[in-house]
Amino acid sequence: MGSTRDLTRRRVLAGSATLAGAAVASGACSLFGDGDPPVPPPPPPPDALEPLLAETRALAALYQAALTAHPNLADRLTPPLEAHTAHAAALTEIMSPTPSAPASTVASAAPTAATTSPAQETLAALRAAEQTGRETAATACATAPPERAALLGSIAAARATHAEVLS
């Protein structure tokens, strides 16, 4: 019985050593890159301010187009254009992840009655865009976390002021 017992113990030890060696070898392969590659984490979701930023960029582009078409309105159009450009920069700074480059779409002014001049039509279209933009900014401000609310409230107030200046 003693020799059978030793033989069984030897077999168990030898089998255990073989299994341990196989486990180490298979683990070592994955350590050296032979295993499956790690799965990258998913990209972060877009920032909730993306639509407001896009609208801000569109307003700036609309002002730029209006200024190009009506240089005689520079005294009325330049301050809002500069404000929208500054707002886009401020929004970009607080957003995470950093937003992509601006889209090159420019909103066009809707034609109005034939009794108005092209400059008056442009001002009316800008005023309507500012009113819509004010509503968007006010909604964003109301739903934003406190650290963003001050900037968004400032943007909403500026847009309301722009609409009045264009009247």
For each residue, the residues with C-beta under 8 A, 3 or more apart:
1: 4 5
2: 5 6
3: 6 7
4: 1 7 8
5: 1 2 8 9
6: 2 3 9 10
7: 3 4 10 11
8: 4 5 11 12
9: 5 6 12 13
10: 6 7 13 14
11: 7 8 14 15
12: 8 9 15 16
13: 9 10 16 17
14: 10 11 17 18
15: 11 12 18 19
16: 12 13 19 20
17: 13 14 20 21
18: 14 15 21 22
19: 15 16 22 23
20: 16 17 23 24
21: 17 18 24 25
22: 18 19 25 26
23: 19 20 26 27
24: 20 21 27 28
25: 21 22 28 29
26: 22 23 29 30
27: 23 24 30 31
28: 24 25 31 32
29: 25 26 32 34 35
30: 26 27 33 34 35 36
31: 27 28 35
32: 28 29
33: 30
34: 29 30
35: 29 30 31
36: 30
37:
38:
39:
40:
41:
42:
43: 97
44: 96 97
45:
46: 50 97
47: 50 95 96 97 99
48: 140 143 144
49: 52 53 91 94 95 140 148
50: 46 47 53 54 95 99
51: 54 55 136
52: 49 55 56 91 136 137 140 152 155
53: 49 50 56 57 88 91 92 95 99
54: 50 51 57 58 102 103
55: 51 52 58 59 133 136
56: 52 53 59 60 84 87 88 91 133 155
57: 53 54 60 61 84 88 102 103
58: 54 55 61 62 103 105 106 107 129
59: 55 56 62 63 80 84 129 130 133 159
60: 56 57 63 64 81 84 85 88
61: 57 58 64 65 102 105 106 107
62: 58 59 65 66 106 107 109 125 126 129
63: 59 60 66 67 77 80 81 84 126
64: 60 61 67 68 81
65: 61 62 68 69 106
66: 62 63 69 70 73 77 109 122 125 126
67: 63 64 70 71 73 74 77 78 81
68: 64 65 71
69: 65 66 118 122
70: 66 67 73 77 118 119 122
71: 67 68 74
72: 119
73: 66 67 70 76 77 119 122 123
74: 67 71 77 78
75: 78
76: 73 79 80 123 165 166
77: 63 66 67 70 73 74 80 81 126
78: 67 74 75 81 82
79: 76 82 83 165
80: 59 63 76 77 83 84 126 130 158 162 165 166
81: 60 63 64 67 77 78 84 85
82: 78 79 85 86
83: 79 80 86 87 158 162
84: 56 57 59 60 63 80 81 87 88
85: 60 81 82 88 89
86: 82 83 89 90
87: 56 83 84 90 91 155 158
88: 53 56 57 60 84 85 91 92 102
89: 85 86 92 93
90: 86 87 93 94 151
91: 49 52 53 56 87 88 94 95 99 151 155
92: 53 88 89 95 98 99
93: 89 90
94: 49 90 91 147 148 151
95: 47 49 50 53 91 92 98 99
96: 44 47
97: 43 44 46 47
98: 92 95
99: 47 50 53 91 92 95
100:
101:
102: 54 57 61 88
103: 54 57 58
104:
105: 58 61
106: 58 61 62 65
107: 58 61 62 129
108: 125
109: 62 66 121 122 124 125 126
110: 125 128
111: 121
112: 116 120 121 124
113: 116
114:
115:
116: 112 113 120 121 124
117: 120 121
118: 69 70 121 122
119: 70 72 73 122 123
120: 112 116 117 123 124
121: 109 111 112 116 117 118 124 125
122: 66 69 70 73 109 118 119 125 126
123: 73 76 119 120 126 127 166
124: 109 112 116 120 121 127 128
125: 62 66 108 109 110 121 122 128 129
126: 62 63 66 77 80 109 122 123 129 130 162 166
127: 123 124 130 131 163 166 167
128: 110 124 125 131 132
129: 58 59 62 107 125 126 132 133
130: 59 80 126 127 133 134 159 160 162 163 166
131: 127 128 134 135 159 163
132: 128 129 135 136
133: 55 56 59 129 130 136 137 159
134: 130 131 137 138 156 159 160 163
135: 131 132 138 139
136: 51 52 55 132 133 139 140
137: 52 133 134 140 141 152 155 156 159
138: 134 135 141 142 156
139: 135 136 142 143
140: 48 49 52 136 137 143 144 152 156
141: 137 138 144 149 152 153 155 156
142: 138 139
143: 48 139 140
144: 48 140 141 148 149 152
145: 148 149
146: 149
147: 94
148: 49 94 144 145 151 152
149: 141 144 145 146 152 153
150: 153 154
151: 90 91 94 148 154 155
152: 52 137 140 141 144 148 149 155 156
153: 141 149 150 156 157
154: 150 151 157 158
155: 52 56 87 91 137 141 151 152 158 159
156: 134 137 138 140 141 152 153 159 160
157: 153 154 160 161
158: 80 83 87 154 155 161 162
159: 59 130 131 133 134 137 155 156 162 163
160: 130 134 156 157 163 164
161: 157 158 164 165
162: 80 83 126 130 158 159 165 166
163: 127 130 131 134 159 160 166 167
164: 160 161 167
165: 76 79 80 161 162
166: 76 80 123 126 127 130 162 163
167: 127 163 164
